[in-house]
Amino acid sequence: MNEKSNKFKWHLLFIFTIGLLAAGIYSASQSINYKWQWHLVWPYIVDTAPIDIIAQSDASAAINAEGEITLIYDNGDPDTIITNASEVLVYDGDLIFEGDLVARSESIKSGLLIDGLYMTLKISVISLFFSIVIGLMTALMRISDNPFSKNLSILYIEVIRGTPLLVQIFIVYFFLGTIFDLERFTAGVVALSVFTGAYVAEILRSGIQSISAGQMEAARSLGMTYPKAMMYVILPQAFKRTLPPMAGQLINLIKDSSLVSVISITDLTKAGREVVSGSFATFEVWFTVAALYLLLTSTLSWAIQRIEKRLATND
């Protein structure tokens, strides 16, 4: 009972501390004399702006009793029937010219920030997959007895870890992209995968080498080949041991993906810059962008914690 009471007190202290921090942030925001306008951010999350329906050619309008608009084109093109208009801007029998606004229809679609979030998620997931593949291959080369494989993996790891990701993105996009005609998205995935793969390789190498040598010897004595022993005995244990540092590196990958905005990929960071330039709600936008990144990283962290717990119960 006493232990539960102590834990409850510590939880109360935690809540009180968070409250103090929130009060401090609020007080600081008031001192800068800034007018918060969170309503300006919402349209960039959920876009409810109506869609303009434009005449594609010269036509005449016919409107029936149900409110349906039929555009009868002068050039003989098939008629256009508009049934979902929320606001009709022409009258029955009106002459309409190409480019005229005919009607508006209600629409609910993702805003620019959500589109940027989707791009960040897409590039992160693809890069995550390839970085694990590259990292695993490099780790196996790193621990091999073949001098060529070992030296090649060491060279790759040292070069990649010794140069900034931003520089690597520029090299991949402007140099390799020009040679191999890579699109922006492909160049971003390549740069992120190669960069993260070097760190994943060292994490996996340390995990593999932490497994007792007797495990491999026992597997080989049972008639397993080296690849089978590595696949069924060593690697499962190495992956389990390296999950925490691997989680940290993969979370870094999501955050590092913000750098692909420098090659004009409209990820979450670039979308944030565009929204700021359009709404001038600087603080609101960047707090929202930070919250969306936190959502991605927290989801990944939670998923890996669940995997850790499941693997622990299987031991």
C-alpha positions in Angstrom: 0.0 0.0 0.0 2.8 2.4 0.9 4.6 1.6 -2.4 1.4 2.5 -4.4 1.0 5.7 -2.4 4.6 6.7 -3.2 4.1 6.0 -6.9 0.9 8.0 -6.9 2.8 11.0 -5.3 5.5 10.7 -8.0 2.8 10.7 -10.7 1.3 13.8 -9.2 4.7 15.5 -9.1 5.1 14.6 -12.8 1.7 16.1 -13.7 2.5 19.2 -11.6 5.9 19.6 -13.4 4.2 19.3 -16.8 1.7 21.9 -15.7 4.5 24.3 -14.7 6.2 23.8 -18.1 2.9 24.5 -19.9 2.3 27.6 -17.8 5.9 28.8 -18.5 5.5 28.3 -22.3 2.2 30.1 -22.2 3.7 33.0 -20.2 6.6 33.2 -22.6 4.2 33.3 -25.6 2.3 36.2 -24.0 5.5 38.2 -23.5 6.4 38.3 -27.2 3.0 40.0 -28.0 2.1 37.5 -30.7 -1.5 36.9 -31.7 -2.0 33.2 -32.1 -4.2 32.3 -35.1 -4.5 28.5 -35.1 -7.6 28.7 -37.3 -5.3 29.6 -40.2 -3.5 26.2 -40.0 -6.7 24.0 -40.1 -7.4 24.5 -43.9 -3.9 23.1 -44.6 -4.7 20.0 -42.6 -8.3 19.4 -43.9 -9.1 21.4 -47.1 -12.8 22.1 -47.3 -12.5 24.8 -50.0 -15.0 24.3 -52.8 -13.9 23.1 -56.2 -14.4 25.5 -59.1 -16.1 24.0 -62.2 -14.7 25.7 -65.3 -16.2 25.6 -68.8 -13.7 23.8 -71.1 -15.1 25.5 -74.2 -17.8 27.9 -75.4 -21.2 26.5 -74.6 -24.8 27.3 -73.5 -26.2 26.3 -70.1 -29.4 24.3 -69.5 -30.6 23.9 -65.9 -33.4 21.4 -65.1 -35.8 21.4 -62.1 -33.4 19.2 -60.1 -30.6 21.8 -60.4 -28.5 19.7 -62.8 -26.5 21.8 -65.2 -25.9 20.7 -68.8 -23.2 22.4 -70.8 -24.0 22.2 -74.5 -20.8 22.9 -76.3 -20.8 24.9 -79.6 -18.0 22.8 -81.1 -20.0 19.6 -81.0 -18.1 18.0 -78.0 -20.2 15.7 -75.8 -22.4 17.6 -73.3 -21.1 17.9 -69.7 -23.7 17.2 -67.0 -22.9 18.7 -63.6 -24.9 17.1 -60.8 -23.0 17.8 -57.6 -22.9 21.6 -57.7 -23.3 23.3 -54.3 -23.4 26.8 -55.8 -24.7 27.5 -59.3 -23.2 30.7 -60.9 -25.1 30.6 -64.3 -28.7 30.8 -65.3 -30.7 28.6 -67.7 -29.9 29.6 -71.3 -26.8 31.6 -70.5 -24.0 31.8 -73.0 -20.7 30.6 -71.5 -17.3 31.2 -72.8 -14.2 29.0 -72.4 -12.7 29.5 -68.9 -15.8 30.9 -67.3 -16.7 29.8 -63.8 -19.9 27.8 -64.0 -20.4 26.4 -60.5 -18.8 25.3 -57.3 -19.0 21.9 -55.6 -18.3 21.0 -52.0 -15.1 19.1 -51.3 -13.2 17.6 -48.4 -9.7 16.6 -49.1 -6.3 16.4 -47.3 -4.5 19.7 -46.9 -1.0 20.5 -47.9 0.5 19.5 -44.5 -1.2 16.1 -44.6 0.1 15.6 -48.2 3.5 16.5 -46.9 3.1 14.0 -44.0 2.2 11.3 -46.5 5.3 12.0 -48.6 7.5 11.9 -45.4 5.9 8.6 -44.4 6.3 7.2 -47.9 9.9 8.1 -48.3 10.8 7.0 -44.7 9.2 3.6 -45.1 10.9 2.8 -48.4 14.2 4.1 -47.1 13.8 2.2 -43.9 13.4 -1.1 -45.9 16.4 -0.5 -48.1 18.6 0.7 -45.3 18.0 -2.5 -43.3 18.8 -4.6 -46.4 22.0 -2.5 -47.1 22.9 -2.6 -43.4 22.5 -6.3 -43.1 24.6 -7.0 -46.2 27.3 -4.6 -45.1 27.4 -6.1 -41.6 27.9 -9.6 -43.0 30.6 -8.3 -45.2 32.2 -6.5 -42.2 32.6 -9.7 -40.2 33.6 -11.9 -43.1 37.2 -13.3 -43.4 37.4 -12.2 -47.1 39.7 -9.1 -47.2 37.9 -7.7 -50.2 34.5 -7.8 -48.6 35.7 -6.6 -45.3 37.7 -3.6 -46.7 34.9 -2.6 -49.0 32.4 -2.5 -46.2 34.8 -0.6 -43.9 35.4 2.0 -46.7 31.6 2.4 -47.2 30.9 2.8 -43.5 33.7 5.3 -42.9 32.9 7.4 -46.0 29.2 7.6 -45.3 29.5 8.2 -41.6 32.2 10.8 -42.1 30.3 13.1 -44.5 27.1 15.0 -43.8 23.7 13.7 -45.1 23.0 17.1 -46.7 26.1 16.8 -48.8 25.3 13.2 -49.7 21.8 14.3 -50.9 23.3 16.9 -53.1 25.9 14.5 -54.6 23.2 11.8 -55.2 20.8 14.3 -56.8 23.0 16.5 -58.8 25.8 14.0 -59.7 24.3 10.5 -59.7 20.9 11.9 -60.6 22.3 13.5 -63.7 24.2 10.3 -64.8 21.4 7.9 -64.2 18.5 10.3 -64.7 17.1 9.9 -61.2 13.9 11.6 -60.2 13.8 13.7 -57.0 12.0 11.0 -55.0 14.3 8.3 -56.1 17.4 10.4 -55.3 16.0 11.1 -51.8 15.4 7.4 -51.1 18.9 6.5 -52.3 20.6 9.1 -50.2 18.6 8.3 -47.0 19.0 4.5 -47.5 22.7 4.6 -48.1 23.3 7.0 -45.2 21.2 5.1 -42.7 22.4 1.7 -44.0 26.0 2.6 -42.7 24.7 3.1 -39.2 22.4 0.1 -39.3 25.4 -2.0 -40.5 27.4 -1.1 -37.4 24.5 -1.8 -35.1 23.9 -5.2 -36.6 27.6 -6.0 -36.6 27.9 -5.3 -32.9 24.8 -7.5 -32.3 26.2 -10.4 -34.3 29.5 -10.2 -32.6 27.9 -10.1 -29.2 26.5 -13.6 -29.8 28.8 -16.3 -28.3 31.0 -18.0 -30.8 29.8 -21.3 -29.3 26.4 -20.7 -30.9 27.9 -20.9 -34.4 30.0 -23.9 -33.5 27.0 -25.7 -32.1 25.0 -25.0 -35.2 27.8 -26.2 -37.5 28.2 -29.3 -35.5 24.6 -30.1 -36.1 25.2 -30.1 -39.8 24.1 -26.6 -40.6 26.0 -24.6 -43.3 27.4 -21.3 -42.4 24.6 -19.3 -44.1 21.9 -21.4 -42.5 23.5 -21.1 -39.1 23.7 -17.4 -39.5 20.1 -17.1 -40.7 18.4 -19.4 -38.2 20.6 -19.1 -35.1 22.7 -16.0 -35.0 20.7 -13.3 -36.8 17.4 -13.8 -34.8 19.3 -13.3 -31.6 21.3 -10.4 -33.0 18.1 -8.6 -34.2 16.5 -9.1 -30.7 19.6 -7.5 -29.0 19.8 -4.6 -31.4 16.2 -3.6 -31.4 16.6 -0.5 -29.0 19.5 1.1 -30.9 17.9 0.1 -34.2 14.7 1.9 -33.1 16.7 5.0 -32.4 18.4 4.9 -35.8 15.1 4.4 -37.6 13.6 7.3 -35.7 16.6 9.4 -36.8 15.8 8.3 -40.4 12.3 9.9 -40.1 13.7 13.1 -38.8 16.6 13.1 -41.3 14.0 12.8 -44.1 13.3 16.5 -43.6 16.5 17.3 -45.5 15.1 16.0 -48.8 13.2 19.2 -49.0 16.4 20.9 -50.3 15.9 19.0 -53.6 12.3 20.2 -53.8 10.5 17.1 -52.6 7.3 18.4 -50.9 7.7 16.5 -47.7 6.4 17.7 -44.3 9.1 20.3 -43.9 8.8 21.8 -47.3 5.0 21.8 -47.0 5.5 23.7 -43.7 7.6 26.3 -45.4 5.0 26.8 -48.1 2.2 27.1 -45.6 4.1 29.7 -43.6 4.6 31.7 -46.8 0.9 31.6 -47.5 -0.6 32.0 -44.1 2.1 34.0 -42.2 1.2 31.8 -39.1 4.9 31.0 -38.4 4.7 29.6 -34.9 1.4 27.8 -35.4 2.6 26.0 -38.5 6.0 24.9 -37.1 4.4 23.7 -33.9 2.0 21.7 -36.0 4.8 20.3 -38.2 6.7 19.3 -35.0 3.6 17.5 -33.7 3.1 15.6 -36.9 6.8 14.4 -36.8 6.3 13.5 -33.2 3.3 11.4 -34.2 5.4 9.5 -36.7 8.3 8.8 -34.4 6.1 8.0 -31.4 4.2 5.5 -33.6 7.4 3.8 -34.7 8.7 3.8 -31.1 5.5 2.2 -29.8 5.5 -0.5 -32.5 9.1 -1.5 -31.7 8.3 -1.6 -28.0 5.5 -4.0 -28.8 7.8 -6.1 -30.8 10.3 -6.1 -27.9 7.6 -7.2 -25.4 6.4 -10.0 -27.8 9.9 -11.3 -28.3 10.5 -11.2 -24.5 7.5 -13.3 -23.8 8.7 -15.9 -26.4 12.0 -16.4 -24.6 
